Amino acid sequence: MKKFLFLIMIVAIFIAFYEQNTAKPNVIITCIALVVFMFGMIKLSAKIPPKDTEDDHKDI
């Protein structure tokens, strides 16, 4: 699943950059590509555990 998300994100960013280099860039295609990229980043970062835990915030 993680490799599939990486592939989708790379394709989305490639499409966004390619669309910006055309003579008349289509804003809708660029926005859709960026939304797909951000959705992939959210899905991947959701699996990273938080750095701080509840035990670190004990009052002395």
C-alpha positions, 0 to 999 in steps of 0.5 A: 500500500505504501509503495502504491501511495508513493507511485501515485504521489510521484505521478501527481507531482509530475503531472502538476509540474508538467502542466505548469510548463505548458503554454497554457497551464490548466489550473484545475489539473494542477489543483487536482494533482496537488490535492492527490499529493496532499491526500497521499502525504496525509495517509503516509504521515498518519502512520507515524507515531507522535513524538510526545507521549502522555507520560512526558507531561507529568506535573512535578 
